[in-house]
Amino acid sequence: MNKDEHNTFNLKQALDNLFQKDKKLSRNLTEQQIKRIWYEMMDNTLAPYTTRVKFKDGTLKVWLNSSSMRDELNRGKKMIIKNMNDKIGEERIKKLILL
């Protein structure tokens, strides 16, 4: 292992330790990651209708300013949850509530 690989490993290990010790920091990072993924997945088509995104305890709440978009997305909730969890790399989102 060269010096760069050793330093990278130590940095990763240090960050993992930090997140394990500080659950609030880890939770906030997860929420920010999920918000970013929501906007990436919804792209320019649906992102402008999103007014707020909140993630807590496995539930993703998304506020939309269009009832027709909300109805359309409600039909594909399971697929949205699956695609977002795939992008995250683990099953973090259990429930999606569109408001």
N, C-alpha and C positions, 0 to 999 in steps of 0.2 A: 504494500500500500504506500503510495507516494504521499508527500506532505499535504497536497491539496485534498486528496481523498480522505486523509486522516482528519483534517480540519473540517471538511464538509460533514463527515460522520459525527464529529463532536458537536457541531452547530445543530444538526438535526436532533441529536440526542438531548442537547440542552433545551431546544424549543419544545420537544416532547415532554420533558420533565417540567418545564414551566407551565404548559397547558394542563398537565395532570395535577399540578399543585394549585393552579388558579382556575377553577371550574368556570368562574364568571368570565374570565378572559376568553376561555375556550368557547363558551356559549355565545359571547358577542362575536367572535370570529366566525362561528358557524352561521349566525344570523346574517352577518354581512355577506358571507359566501353564498347563502341561499338567496338573498336579495339580488346579488349580482347575477346569479344563474337565472333567476326569474326574468330579469330584464334582457339578458342575452337570448333566452329561449323565446321570449315574446317579440323580440326584435322591434322593428319600426311599425309593424302592423298593430300589435296590441299594447305595447309598452306605453304609448301616449294615453291610453285609457286607464292606466294604473295610477292611483293616487297615493297608495300606501301599501307597504308589505311588512308583515310582522310574523316572526317565527318564535314559538315558545312551546316547549314540552311536546315536540313532535307534530304540532299543529301549525300549518302555514295559513295565515289569514291575508287575503288580498282584497283591497278596496278598489273597486272599479267605478268610473263615472258614467258608464254606459250599461243600461239594463240588458240591451240586446247582446252585448259582448259577454256579460255575466251569464246569460242564458246559454250562449254558445259554448263557453268554457265549462259550464256545469255538466254538459253532455260528455266532455272528455276528461273529467277529473282524474279518473284512474290512470289514464295514459299520461297526463301531466305529472302526476306523482311519480309514476314509474320512470319517466324520462329525467325528471329532476334528480331522483335518487341515483339513477345511473350516472348522471353527470357528477354528482357529489362523490360517488364511489362507495356509498353505503346507504342503508335504509334509515334515513334521518326523518323524512317526512312521512307521517302516518295518515294525516288527515289534511284536506284542503278545504278551506271555507272561503267562498267568494261573497263579498259584501258590496 
